Amino acid sequence: MTLTEKILARAAGKAHVEAGDNIWVKTDVLMTHDVCGPGTIGVFKREFGQTAKVWDKDRVVIIPDHYIFTADSKSNRNVDILRDFVREQSLPYFYDVIDDPNGNWAFDATKGNLKRQYGSRYAGVCHTALPAKGHTRPGEILFGTDSHTCMAGAFNQFATGIGNTDAGFVMGTGKLLIKVPETMRFRLEGKLQPGVMAKDVILHVIGEIGFDGATYRALQFDGPGVVSLSMDDRMTIANMAIEAGGKNAIFEFDARTAEYVDARTRLNGTKSSYEPVEADKNQTFVYDLVVNLDKLEPTVACHPDPGQRKTAKQMNGMKLDRAYIGSCTGGKTSDFIEFARIVKGRHVVIDTFGVPATPEIVRDLQTTYWGDKTIWQHMMDAGVQMTENAGCAACLGGPVDTFGRMNKGGLKCISATNRNFPGRMGSKESEVYLASPATVAASALTGRVTDPREYWS
């Protein structure tokens, strides 16, 4: 069996499963957020009763992160609905925007978008916060009401996005009916060269198979090249499996995985035991591709879908109007470090927005010094508009007052985010070009799509 099949078999209590089997699996963690949480709660109460209790309060994680820093009253109310439910159910894992468990959330637009407006428990983008808060463990099943839940596959677990109806059912029973997906294997060899990042790996892969080339399939990443990839790298790659239609992505378990998971579960006091899976020697795949990391170049996914792959050099310096770095895919500490290495001591020539994924990342950037300035200050000095309000922000558009949102048509934005269909970051008449944080940085300095290796030193 493949990695995905072994996890699903275990969760179903079976010795063996294969692609196409329909099986009931037990859930280890259910995650929901402010966009889908109220709908999920509504389904749960409709089907199980107004006074029903969730199947296991220690396995439900609620993370508001999407439409948070906006004056839109309906968005603010969504967070309050989550808080009421958490209080009713006595759920321990709620990463609220405010500290008062009986309060109400309201974004203060008069304070602007740049300065912090959240409490001590707020965790930021759910997919980055889940591992940071110790909720991702090898060999487990994670369901989340968000398509990019597949990012947690970096930790050798089966993680996939589900809709509100399925999530409401899981909330009441802890189980879900799953069809075992076929597995596509991507064997990574070699090592990434300077100026090339994990984002370039997944953009290359999606370019090879197309934006629907992995529809309802598992993407398994293994091979000797995995050893050189950090957990941040693996998260970036796993995150965008859904951009090729994938059901999930999954990496092999190794010492680096264990180090991260063990540290985070100890730090947060979450469940520390887990059982990783290893693939069988006779595993079979529906597709098999070798990806030589040494040969990859800075890559861009062109409008209007992630399968429109070109190298940065092939873009011929296409003119841009803005640049954006952030989201679960491109807003981690390591992403900002590579971005800052390029813009440090220089100045961007187009509007450039920076949104860290979590408050922890904000602290990293504001307390780590390069010379006499923090990384944060170097980016600010370069003209980057940095917000302390970690979250999804303009990655998925949101209300019109969302930080970095493209409210005008005709704009071309190069972004370290994960999705670029029309309207994804605002106006349907705008265009989004996906690239690594390094490519975004180099392009922000020139106002044109630029290969970051021109600035590498």
C-alpha positions as a Markdown table, in Angstrom:
| # | Residue | x | y | z |
|---|---|---|---|---|
| 1 | Met | 0.0 | 0.0 | 0.0 |
| 2 | Thr | 1.0 | 3.6 | -0.5 |
| 3 | Leu | 1.4 | 6.1 | 2.4 |
| 4 | Thr | -2.2 | 7.4 | 1.9 |
| 5 | Glu | -3.7 | 3.9 | 1.7 |
| 6 | Lys | -1.9 | 2.7 | 4.9 |
| 7 | Ile | -3.3 | 5.7 | 6.9 |
| 8 | Leu | -6.8 | 5.2 | 5.6 |
| 9 | Ala | -6.6 | 1.4 | 6.2 |
| 10 | Arg | -5.6 | 2.0 | 9.8 |
| 11 | Ala | -8.4 | 4.6 | 10.3 |
| 12 | Ala | -10.9 | 2.2 | 8.9 |
| 13 | Gly | -9.8 | -0.7 | 11.0 |
| 14 | Lys | -8.8 | -2.8 | 7.9 |
| 15 | Ala | -5.7 | -4.7 | 7.1 |
| 16 | His | -5.7 | -3.6 | 3.5 |
| 17 | Val | -7.4 | -1.0 | 1.2 |
| 18 | Glu | -6.9 | 0.0 | -2.4 |
| 19 | Ala | -7.8 | 2.8 | -4.7 |
| 20 | Gly | -11.6 | 3.0 | -5.3 |
| 21 | Asp | -12.6 | 1.4 | -2.0 |
| 22 | Asn | -15.3 | 3.2 | -0.1 |
| 23 | Ile | -14.5 | 3.1 | 3.6 |
| 24 | Trp | -15.6 | 4.7 | 6.9 |
| 25 | Val | -12.7 | 6.2 | 8.7 |
| 26 | Lys | -12.2 | 7.6 | 12.2 |
| 27 | Thr | -11.3 | 11.2 | 12.5 |
| 28 | Asp | -8.3 | 12.4 | 14.6 |
| 29 | Val | -8.8 | 16.1 | 14.2 |
| 30 | Leu | -11.6 | 18.3 | 12.7 |
| 31 | Met | -10.7 | 21.9 | 12.0 |
| 32 | Thr | -13.0 | 24.7 | 11.0 |
| 33 | His | -12.7 | 28.5 | 10.7 |
| 34 | Asp | -14.8 | 31.7 | 10.6 |
| 35 | Val | -15.9 | 31.2 | 6.9 |
| 36 | Cys | -17.2 | 27.7 | 7.2 |
| 37 | Gly | -17.6 | 27.2 | 10.9 |
| 38 | Pro | -21.0 | 28.9 | 11.3 |
| 39 | Gly | -22.4 | 26.8 | 8.5 |
| 40 | Thr | -20.9 | 23.6 | 9.9 |
| 41 | Ile | -22.3 | 24.4 | 13.3 |
| 42 | Gly | -25.7 | 25.0 | 11.7 |
| 43 | Val | -25.6 | 21.6 | 10.0 |
| 44 | Phe | -24.5 | 19.9 | 13.2 |
| 45 | Lys | -27.4 | 21.3 | 15.2 |
| 46 | Arg | -29.9 | 20.7 | 12.5 |
| 47 | Glu | -29.0 | 17.0 | 12.2 |
| 48 | Phe | -28.0 | 16.1 | 15.8 |
| 49 | Gly | -30.2 | 18.5 | 17.8 |
| 50 | Gln | -29.9 | 22.0 | 19.3 |
| 51 | Thr | -28.4 | 20.5 | 22.6 |
| 52 | Ala | -26.2 | 17.9 | 21.0 |
| 53 | Lys | -22.5 | 17.6 | 22.0 |
| 54 | Val | -19.6 | 17.2 | 19.6 |
| 55 | Trp | -18.2 | 13.6 | 19.4 |
| 56 | Asp | -14.9 | 14.6 | 21.1 |
| 57 | Lys | -14.2 | 18.1 | 22.3 |
| 58 | Asp | -10.5 | 17.5 | 22.4 |
| 59 | Arg | -10.4 | 16.7 | 18.6 |
| 60 | Val | -12.2 | 19.9 | 17.4 |
| 61 | Val | -10.0 | 22.8 | 16.5 |
| 62 | Ile | -11.5 | 26.2 | 15.6 |
| 63 | Ile | -9.3 | 28.9 | 14.1 |
| 64 | Pro | -10.8 | 32.2 | 12.9 |
| 65 | Asp | -8.4 | 33.6 | 10.2 |
| 66 | His | -10.1 | 34.5 | 6.9 |
| 67 | Tyr | -12.3 | 37.6 | 7.1 |
| 68 | Ile | -11.0 | 39.0 | 10.4 |
| 69 | Phe | -9.5 | 42.4 | 10.0 |
| 70 | Thr | -12.4 | 44.1 | 8.3 |
| 71 | Ala | -15.1 | 46.4 | 9.4 |
| 72 | Asp | -17.7 | 44.2 | 7.7 |
| 73 | Ser | -20.2 | 43.5 | 10.5 |
| 74 | Lys | -21.3 | 40.1 | 9.1 |
| 75 | Ser | -17.7 | 38.9 | 9.0 |
| 76 | Asn | -17.1 | 40.1 | 12.6 |
| 77 | Arg | -20.3 | 38.3 | 13.7 |
| 78 | Asn | -19.0 | 35.0 | 12.3 |
| 79 | Val | -16.3 | 35.0 | 14.9 |
| 80 | Asp | -18.9 | 35.7 | 17.6 |
| 81 | Ile | -20.9 | 32.6 | 16.4 |
| 82 | Leu | -17.8 | 30.5 | 16.8 |
| 83 | Arg | -17.2 | 31.9 | 20.3 |
| 84 | Asp | -20.7 | 31.1 | 21.4 |
| 85 | Phe | -20.4 | 27.6 | 20.2 |
| 86 | Val | -17.1 | 27.0 | 21.9 |
| 87 | Arg | -18.5 | 28.3 | 25.2 |
| 88 | Glu | -21.5 | 26.0 | 24.8 |
| 89 | Gln | -19.4 | 23.0 | 24.0 |
| 90 | Ser | -16.5 | 23.7 | 26.4 |
| 91 | Leu | -14.0 | 23.3 | 23.5 |
| 92 | Pro | -10.4 | 23.8 | 24.6 |
| 93 | Tyr | -8.9 | 24.5 | 21.2 |
| 94 | Phe | -10.3 | 27.8 | 20.1 |
| 95 | Tyr | -7.8 | 30.4 | 18.9 |
| 96 | Asp | -10.0 | 33.5 | 19.4 |
| 97 | Val | -9.2 | 37.0 | 18.0 |
| 98 | Ile | -10.0 | 38.6 | 21.4 |
| 99 | Asp | -9.2 | 37.5 | 25.0 |
| 100 | Asp | -12.6 | 38.1 | 26.5 |
| 101 | Pro | -14.6 | 34.8 | 26.2 |
| 102 | Asn | -17.8 | 36.7 | 26.6 |
| 103 | Gly | -16.9 | 39.6 | 24.4 |
| 104 | Asn | -17.7 | 40.6 | 20.8 |
| 105 | Trp | -15.2 | 41.0 | 18.0 |
| 106 | Ala | -15.1 | 44.3 | 16.1 |
| 107 | Phe | -12.3 | 45.5 | 13.9 |
| 108 | Asp | -11.4 | 49.2 | 14.5 |
| 109 | Ala | -10.9 | 50.7 | 11.1 |
| 110 | Thr | -9.7 | 54.0 | 12.6 |
| 111 | Lys | -6.5 | 52.3 | 13.8 |
| 112 | Gly | -5.7 | 51.3 | 10.3 |
| 113 | Asn | -4.5 | 47.9 | 8.9 |
| 114 | Leu | -0.9 | 47.9 | 10.0 |
| 115 | Lys | -1.0 | 47.7 | 13.8 |
| 116 | Arg | -2.0 | 44.7 | 15.8 |
| 117 | Gln | -5.7 | 44.2 | 16.6 |
| 118 | Tyr | -5.8 | 40.8 | 18.2 |
| 119 | Gly | -5.5 | 39.1 | 21.6 |
| 120 | Ser | -3.1 | 36.7 | 23.1 |
| 121 | Arg | -4.6 | 33.4 | 21.8 |
| 122 | Tyr | -5.1 | 34.4 | 18.2 |
| 123 | Ala | -3.2 | 32.0 | 16.0 |
| 124 | Gly | -3.4 | 33.3 | 12.4 |
| 125 | Val | -3.9 | 31.3 | 9.2 |
| 126 | Cys | -5.3 | 27.9 | 10.1 |
| 127 | His | -3.0 | 25.8 | 8.0 |
| 128 | Thr | 0.1 | 27.3 | 9.4 |
| 129 | Ala | -1.3 | 27.5 | 12.9 |
| 130 | Leu | -2.4 | 23.8 | 13.1 |
| 131 | Pro | 1.2 | 22.5 | 13.0 |
| 132 | Ala | 2.5 | 25.4 | 15.0 |
| 133 | Lys | 0.0 | 24.7 | 17.8 |
| 134 | Gly | 0.7 | 21.0 | 17.9 |
| 135 | His | -2.4 | 19.6 | 16.0 |
| 136 | Thr | -0.6 | 17.8 | 13.2 |
| 137 | Arg | 0.7 | 14.3 | 13.9 |
| 138 | Pro | 2.1 | 11.6 | 11.6 |
| 139 | Gly | -0.3 | 8.8 | 10.7 |
| 140 | Glu | -3.4 | 10.6 | 11.6 |
| 141 | Ile | -6.6 | 11.8 | 9.8 |
| 142 | Leu | -7.2 | 15.5 | 9.6 |
| 143 | Phe | -10.4 | 17.0 | 8.1 |
| 144 | Gly | -10.7 | 20.7 | 7.6 |
| 145 | Thr | -13.4 | 22.9 | 6.1 |
| 146 | Asp | -10.9 | 24.5 | 3.8 |
| 147 | Ser | -9.4 | 23.2 | 0.5 |
| 148 | His | -5.8 | 23.9 | 1.6 |
| 149 | Thr | -6.1 | 21.5 | 4.6 |
| 150 | Cys | -3.9 | 19.2 | 2.4 |
| 151 | Met | -0.9 | 21.3 | 3.6 |
| 152 | Ala | -0.7 | 19.1 | 6.7 |
| 153 | Gly | 0.3 | 16.2 | 4.5 |
| 154 | Ala | 3.8 | 17.5 | 5.0 |
| 155 | Phe | 3.7 | 15.7 | 8.4 |
| 156 | Asn | 2.9 | 12.2 | 7.0 |
| 157 | Gln | -0.8 | 12.4 | 7.7 |
| 158 | Phe | -3.9 | 12.2 | 5.6 |
| 159 | Ala | -5.3 | 15.7 | 5.5 |
| 160 | Thr | -8.0 | 17.0 | 3.2 |
| 161 | Gly | -10.6 | 19.6 | 2.9 |
| 162 | Ile | -14.3 | 18.8 | 3.3 |
| 163 | Gly | -17.6 | 20.8 | 3.0 |
| 164 | Asn | -19.9 | 22.1 | 5.8 |
| 165 | Thr | -22.3 | 19.1 | 5.5 |
| 166 | Asp | -19.5 | 16.5 | 5.9 |
| 167 | Ala | -17.9 | 18.6 | 8.7 |
| 168 | Gly | -21.2 | 18.7 | 10.5 |
| 169 | Phe | -21.5 | 14.9 | 10.3 |
| 170 | Val | -17.9 | 14.5 | 11.5 |
| 171 | Met | -18.6 | 16.9 | 14.4 |
| 172 | Gly | -21.4 | 14.6 | 15.6 |
| 173 | Thr | -19.9 | 11.2 | 14.9 |
| 174 | Gly | -16.2 | 11.4 | 14.4 |
| 175 | Lys | -16.5 | 9.4 | 11.2 |
| 176 | Leu | -16.6 | 10.0 | 7.5 |
| 177 | Leu | -17.1 | 7.9 | 4.4 |
| 178 | Ile | -14.1 | 8.3 | 2.1 |
| 179 | Lys | -13.2 | 6.8 | -1.3 |
| 180 | Val | -9.6 | 5.7 | -1.3 |
| 181 | Pro | -7.8 | 7.9 | -3.9 |
| 182 | Glu | -5.4 | 6.7 | -6.5 |
| 183 | Thr | -1.8 | 7.8 | -5.8 |
| 184 | Met | 0.5 | 9.8 | -8.0 |
| 185 | Arg | 4.2 | 9.6 | -6.9 |
| 186 | Phe | 6.7 | 12.4 | -7.3 |
| 187 | Arg | 10.2 | 11.2 | -6.6 |
| 188 | Leu | 12.4 | 14.2 | -5.6 |
| 189 | Glu | 16.1 | 13.9 | -6.4 |
| 190 | Gly | 18.9 | 16.4 | -6.0 |
| 191 | Lys | 18.8 | 19.7 | -4.1 |
| 192 | Leu | 17.3 | 23.1 | -4.8 |
| 193 | Gln | 19.8 | 25.6 | -6.1 |
| 194 | Pro | 20.2 | 29.2 | -4.8 |
| 195 | Gly | 17.3 | 31.4 | -5.8 |
| 196 | Val | 15.0 | 28.4 | -6.3 |
| 197 | Met | 12.4 | 27.6 | -3.6 |
| 198 | Ala | 9.8 | 25.0 | -2.7 |
| 199 | Lys | 7.2 | 27.1 | -4.4 |
| 200 | Asp | 9.0 | 26.5 | -7.7 |
| 201 | Val | 8.8 | 22.7 | -7.1 |
| 202 | Ile | 5.0 | 22.6 | -6.8 |
| 203 | Leu | 4.5 | 25.1 | -9.6 |
| 204 | His | 6.7 | 22.9 | -11.8 |
| 205 | Val | 4.7 | 19.8 | -10.8 |
| 206 | Ile | 1.3 | 21.4 | -11.5 |
| 207 | Gly | 2.7 | 22.7 | -14.8 |
| 208 | Glu | 3.6 | 19.1 | -15.7 |
| 209 | Ile | 0.2 | 17.5 | -14.9 |
| 210 | Gly | -2.2 | 20.5 | -15.3 |
| 211 | Phe | -4.5 | 22.2 | -12.9 |
| 212 | Asp | -6.9 | 19.2 | -13.0 |
| 213 | Gly | -4.2 | 16.5 | -13.5 |
| 214 | Ala | -4.5 | 15.1 | -10.0 |
| 215 | Thr | -8.3 | 15.2 | -9.6 |
| 216 | Tyr | -9.3 | 13.1 | -6.5 |
| 217 | Arg | -5.8 | 11.7 | -6.3 |
| 218 | Ala | -3.2 | 11.5 | -3.6 |
| 219 | Leu | 0.2 | 13.2 | -4.4 |
| 220 | Gln | 3.0 | 11.3 | -2.7 |
| 221 | Phe | 6.3 | 13.1 | -2.4 |
| 222 | Asp | 9.3 | 10.9 | -1.6 |
| 223 | Gly | 12.9 | 10.2 | -2.7 |
| 224 | Pro | 16.3 | 11.3 | -1.6 |
| 225 | Gly | 15.6 | 15.0 | -2.4 |
| 226 | Val | 13.1 | 15.2 | 0.5 |
| 227 | Val | 15.9 | 15.1 | 3.0 |
| 228 | Ser | 17.1 | 18.6 | 2.0 |
| 229 | Leu | 13.6 | 20.2 | 2.3 |
| 230 | Ser | 12.7 | 21.9 | 5.5 |
| 231 | Met | 9.2 | 21.4 | 7.0 |
| 232 | Asp | 8.3 | 24.8 | 5.7 |
| 233 | Asp | 9.3 | 23.7 | 2.2 |
| 234 | Arg | 7.2 | 20.5 | 2.5 |
| 235 | Met | 4.2 | 22.5 | 3.7 |
| 236 | Thr | 4.5 | 24.8 | 0.7 |
| 237 | Ile | 4.5 | 21.8 | -1.6 |
| 238 | Ala | 1.7 | 19.9 | 0.1 |
| 239 | Asn | -0.4 | 23.0 | 0.3 |
| 240 | Met | -0.9 | 23.4 | -3.4 |
| 241 | Ala | -1.9 | 19.7 | -4.2 |
| 242 | Ile | -5.4 | 21.0 | -4.4 |
| 243 | Glu | -4.4 | 23.4 | -7.2 |
| 244 | Ala | -4.0 | 20.3 | -9.4 |
| 245 | Gly | -7.3 | 18.9 | -8.1 |
| 246 | Gly | -5.6 | 16.6 | -5.6 |
| 247 | Lys | -7.5 | 14.9 | -2.7 |
| 248 | Asn | -4.4 | 15.1 | -0.5 |
| 249 | Ala | -0.6 | 15.4 | -0.5 |
| 250 | Ile | 1.7 | 13.3 | 1.7 |
| 251 | Phe | 5.4 | 13.1 | 2.5 |
| 252 | Glu | 7.4 | 10.4 | 4.0 |
| 253 | Phe | 8.2 | 10.5 | 7.7 |
| 254 | Asp | 11.7 | 11.2 | 8.8 |
| 255 | Ala | 13.8 | 12.7 | 11.7 |
| 256 | Arg | 13.0 | 16.2 | 10.6 |
| 257 | Thr | 9.3 | 15.5 | 10.8 |
| 258 | Ala | 9.7 | 14.0 | 14.3 |
| 259 | Glu | 11.7 | 16.9 | 15.5 |
| 260 | Tyr | 9.1 | 19.5 | 14.5 |
| 261 | Val | 6.1 | 17.5 | 15.7 |
| 262 | Asp | 7.7 | 16.5 | 19.0 |
| 263 | Ala | 8.7 | 20.1 | 19.8 |
| 264 | Arg | 5.3 | 21.6 | 18.9 |
| 265 | Thr | 3.3 | 19.0 | 20.9 |
| 266 | Arg | 5.5 | 19.5 | 23.9 |
| 267 | Leu | 5.3 | 23.3 | 23.6 |
| 268 | Asn | 1.5 | 23.4 | 23.3 |
| 269 | Gly | 0.6 | 20.5 | 25.6 |
| 270 | Thr | -1.2 | 18.7 | 22.8 |
| 271 | Lys | -1.3 | 14.9 | 22.2 |
| 272 | Ser | 2.3 | 13.8 | 21.8 |
| 273 | Ser | 1.9 | 10.1 | 20.7 |
| 274 | Tyr | 1.6 | 9.2 | 17.1 |
| 275 | Glu | 2.4 | 6.3 | 14.7 |
| 276 | Pro | 3.8 | 7.3 | 11.3 |
| 277 | Val | 3.4 | 5.1 | 8.2 |
| 278 | Glu | 6.0 | 3.8 | 5.8 |
| 279 | Ala | 5.0 | 2.7 | 2.3 |
| 280 | Asp | 5.2 | -0.9 | 1.2 |
| 281 | Lys | 8.0 | -1.9 | -1.2 |
| 282 | Asn | 5.4 | -3.2 | -3.6 |
| 283 | Gln | 3.2 | 0.0 | -3.6 |
| 284 | Thr | 1.7 | 0.9 | -7.0 |
| 285 | Phe | 1.0 | 4.3 | -8.5 |
| 286 | Val | -1.3 | 5.6 | -11.3 |
| 287 | Tyr | 1.5 | 8.0 | -12.2 |
| 288 | Asp | 5.2 | 8.3 | -11.5 |
| 289 | Leu | 7.5 | 11.2 | -12.1 |
| 290 | Val | 11.0 | 12.0 | -11.1 |
| 291 | Val | 11.6 | 15.7 | -10.3 |
| 292 | Asn | 15.3 | 16.7 | -10.3 |
| 293 | Leu | 15.5 | 19.6 | -7.9 |
| 294 | Asp | 18.9 | 20.6 | -9.2 |
| 295 | Lys | 17.4 | 21.4 | -12.6 |
| 296 | Leu | 14.5 | 23.6 | -11.5 |
| 297 | Glu | 14.3 | 27.3 | -12.2 |
| 298 | Pro | 12.3 | 30.2 | -10.7 |
| 299 | Thr | 8.8 | 29.5 | -12.0 |
| 300 | Val | 5.6 | 31.5 | -12.4 |
| 301 | Ala | 2.0 | 30.3 | -12.7 |
| 302 | Cys | 0.3 | 32.7 | -15.1 |
| 303 | His | -3.3 | 33.9 | -15.1 |
| 304 | Pro | -5.9 | 32.4 | -14.9 |
| 305 | Asp | -4.9 | 29.1 | -13.3 |
| 306 | Pro | -1.8 | 27.4 | -11.6 |
| 307 | Gly | -1.2 | 25.1 | -14.5 |
| 308 | Gln | -0.1 | 28.0 | -16.8 |
| 309 | Arg | 3.6 | 27.5 | -16.1 |
| 310 | Lys | 6.5 | 29.6 | -17.4 |
| 311 | Thr | 9.9 | 30.3 | -16.0 |
| 312 | Ala | 10.5 | 33.8 | -14.7 |
| 313 | Lys | 13.0 | 34.2 | -17.6 |
| 314 | Gln | 10.3 | 33.3 | -20.2 |
| 315 | Met | 8.0 | 36.0 | -18.9 |
| 316 | Asn | 10.2 | 38.6 | -20.7 |
| 317 | Gly | 10.0 | 41.1 | -17.9 |
| 318 | Met | 6.2 | 41.4 | -18.1 |
| 319 | Lys | 5.1 | 44.7 | -16.4 |
| 320 | Leu | 3.4 | 44.4 | -12.9 |
| 321 | Asp | 1.3 | 46.7 | -10.8 |
| 322 | Arg | 1.8 | 45.2 | -7.4 |
| 323 | Ala | 3.4 | 42.4 | -5.4 |
| 324 | Tyr | 2.2 | 40.4 | -2.4 |
| 325 | Ile | 3.8 | 38.0 | 0.0 |
| 326 | Gly | 1.7 | 36.1 | 2.6 |
| 327 | Ser | -0.8 | 33.3 | 3.2 |
| 328 | Cys | -0.4 | 29.7 | 4.4 |
| 329 | Thr | 1.7 | 29.0 | 1.3 |
| 330 | Gly | 4.0 | 32.1 | 1.3 |
| 331 | Gly | 3.8 | 33.8 | 4.6 |
| 332 | Lys | 6.0 | 31.6 | 6.8 |
| 333 | Thr | 9.2 | 32.9 | 8.5 |
| 334 | Ser | 11.4 | 31.3 | 6.0 |
| 335 | Asp | 9.4 | 32.8 | 3.2 |
| 336 | Phe | 9.9 | 36.3 | 4.5 |
| 337 | Ile | 13.6 | 35.7 | 5.2 |
| 338 | Glu | 14.2 | 34.8 | 1.5 |
| 339 | Phe | 12.1 | 37.8 | 0.5 |
| 340 | Ala | 14.0 | 40.1 | 2.8 |
| 341 | Arg | 17.4 | 38.9 | 1.7 |
| 342 | Ile | 16.6 | 40.4 | -1.8 |
| 343 | Val | 14.9 | 43.6 | -0.9 |
| 344 | Lys | 17.3 | 44.5 | 2.0 |
| 345 | Gly | 19.1 | 47.8 | 1.2 |
| 346 | Arg | 17.0 | 48.3 | -1.9 |
| 347 | His | 13.5 | 49.8 | -2.6 |
| 348 | Val | 10.4 | 48.4 | -4.3 |
| 349 | Val | 9.0 | 50.3 | -7.2 |
| 350 | Ile | 5.4 | 49.0 | -7.1 |
| 351 | Asp | 2.9 | 48.6 | -4.3 |
| 352 | Thr | 4.1 | 45.7 | -2.2 |
| 353 | Phe | 2.2 | 44.1 | 0.7 |
| 354 | Gly | 3.4 | 41.7 | 3.3 |
| 355 | Val | 1.1 | 39.6 | 5.5 |
| 356 | Pro | 2.7 | 37.1 | 7.9 |
| 357 | Ala | 0.7 | 33.9 | 8.4 |
| 358 | Thr | 0.8 | 33.9 | 12.2 |
| 359 | Pro | 1.5 | 36.2 | 15.1 |
| 360 | Glu | 4.5 | 34.0 | 15.9 |
| 361 | Ile | 6.0 | 34.9 | 12.5 |
| 362 | Val | 5.4 | 38.6 | 13.2 |
| 363 | Arg | 7.4 | 38.2 | 16.4 |
| 364 | Asp | 10.2 | 36.3 | 14.5 |
| 365 | Leu | 10.5 | 39.1 | 12.0 |
| 366 | Gln | 10.3 | 41.9 | 14.6 |
| 367 | Thr | 12.9 | 40.5 | 17.0 |
| 368 | Thr | 15.5 | 39.0 | 14.7 |
| 369 | Tyr | 18.3 | 41.5 | 13.8 |
| 370 | Trp | 20.3 | 41.7 | 10.6 |
| 371 | Gly | 23.0 | 44.2 | 11.7 |
| 372 | Asp | 21.4 | 47.1 | 13.6 |
| 373 | Lys | 17.9 | 46.5 | 12.1 |
| 374 | Thr | 15.3 | 43.8 | 12.4 |
| 375 | Ile | 14.1 | 41.9 | 9.4 |
| 376 | Trp | 10.8 | 43.6 | 9.7 |
| 377 | Gln | 12.5 | 47.1 | 9.6 |
| 378 | His | 14.6 | 46.1 | 6.6 |
| 379 | Met | 11.4 | 45.3 | 4.7 |
| 380 | Met | 9.7 | 48.5 | 5.8 |
| 381 | Asp | 12.7 | 50.5 | 4.8 |
| 382 | Ala | 12.5 | 48.8 | 1.4 |
| 383 | Gly | 9.0 | 50.3 | 1.0 |
| 384 | Val | 7.0 | 47.1 | 1.8 |
| 385 | Gln | 3.7 | 47.7 | 3.5 |
| 386 | Met | 3.9 | 45.2 | 6.4 |
| 387 | Thr | 0.8 | 44.4 | 8.6 |
| 388 | Glu | 1.0 | 43.0 | 12.1 |
| 389 | Asn | -2.5 | 41.5 | 11.6 |
| 390 | Ala | -1.6 | 38.0 | 10.6 |
| 391 | Gly | -4.2 | 36.2 | 8.6 |
| 392 | Cys | -5.5 | 35.3 | 5.2 |
| 393 | Ala | -6.0 | 38.9 | 4.1 |
| 394 | Ala | -6.2 | 39.4 | 0.3 |
| 395 | Cys | -5.2 | 35.8 | -0.6 |
| 396 | Leu | -8.9 | 35.1 | -1.2 |
| 397 | Gly | -10.2 | 38.6 | -1.8 |
| 398 | Gly | -12.5 | 39.2 | 1.1 |
| 399 | Pro | -14.5 | 42.4 | 1.9 |
| 400 | Val | -13.4 | 45.6 | 0.1 |
| 401 | Asp | -11.4 | 47.0 | 3.1 |
| 402 | Thr | -9.2 | 43.9 | 3.3 |
| 403 | Phe | -5.5 | 44.7 | 3.4 |
| 404 | Gly | -3.8 | 44.3 | 0.0 |
| 405 | Arg | -7.1 | 43.5 | -1.9 |
| 406 | Met | -7.2 | 44.5 | -5.6 |
| 407 | Asn | -10.3 | 46.6 | -5.8 |
| 408 | Lys | -9.5 | 47.9 | -9.2 |
| 409 | Gly | -9.6 | 46.0 | -12.5 |
| 410 | Gly | -6.7 | 45.8 | -14.8 |
| 411 | Leu | -4.1 | 45.3 | -12.1 |
| 412 | Lys | -1.4 | 42.6 | -12.5 |
| 413 | Cys | -0.1 | 41.2 | -9.2 |
| 414 | Ile | 2.8 | 38.8 | -8.6 |
| 415 | Ser | 2.0 | 36.9 | -5.4 |
| 416 | Ala | 3.5 | 34.2 | -3.1 |
| 417 | Thr | -0.1 | 32.9 | -2.4 |
| 418 | Asn | -1.6 | 29.7 | -3.8 |
| 419 | Arg | -4.5 | 30.4 | -6.2 |
| 420 | Asn | -5.0 | 32.7 | -9.2 |
| 421 | Phe | -8.3 | 32.3 | -10.8 |
| 422 | Pro | -10.2 | 35.5 | -11.8 |
| 423 | Gly | -11.4 | 37.4 | -8.7 |
| 424 | Arg | -9.3 | 35.4 | -6.3 |
| 425 | Met | -7.6 | 38.5 | -4.8 |
| 426 | Gly | -10.3 | 41.0 | -5.6 |
| 427 | Ser | -11.5 | 42.3 | -8.9 |
| 428 | Lys | -12.4 | 39.8 | -11.6 |
| 429 | Glu | -10.7 | 42.0 | -14.0 |
| 430 | Ser | -7.3 | 41.8 | -12.2 |
| 431 | Glu | -4.7 | 39.2 | -12.8 |
| 432 | Val | -2.6 | 37.1 | -10.3 |
| 433 | Tyr | 0.7 | 35.5 | -11.1 |
| 434 | Leu | 1.9 | 33.0 | -8.6 |
| 435 | Ala | 5.6 | 32.8 | -7.7 |
| 436 | Ser | 8.1 | 32.1 | -4.9 |
| 437 | Pro | 8.8 | 34.8 | -2.3 |
| 438 | Ala | 12.2 | 35.3 | -3.9 |
| 439 | Thr | 10.7 | 35.9 | -7.3 |
| 440 | Val | 8.1 | 38.2 | -5.8 |
| 441 | Ala | 10.8 | 40.2 | -4.1 |
| 442 | Ala | 13.0 | 40.6 | -7.2 |
| 443 | Ser | 9.9 | 41.5 | -9.2 |
| 444 | Ala | 8.8 | 44.1 | -6.7 |
| 445 | Leu | 12.2 | 45.8 | -7.1 |
| 446 | Thr | 11.9 | 46.1 | -10.9 |
| 447 | Gly | 8.2 | 46.3 | -11.5 |
| 448 | Arg | 8.5 | 43.4 | -13.9 |
| 449 | Val | 8.6 | 39.7 | -13.6 |
| 450 | Thr | 12.2 | 39.1 | -12.6 |
| 451 | Asp | 14.4 | 36.0 | -12.0 |
| 452 | Pro | 15.6 | 36.3 | -8.4 |
| 453 | Arg | 18.9 | 34.9 | -9.2 |
| 454 | Glu | 19.8 | 38.3 | -10.7 |
| 455 | Tyr | 19.9 | 39.5 | -7.1 |
| 456 | Trp | 21.4 | 36.5 | -5.5 |
| 457 | Ser | 24.7 | 37.0 | -3.6 |
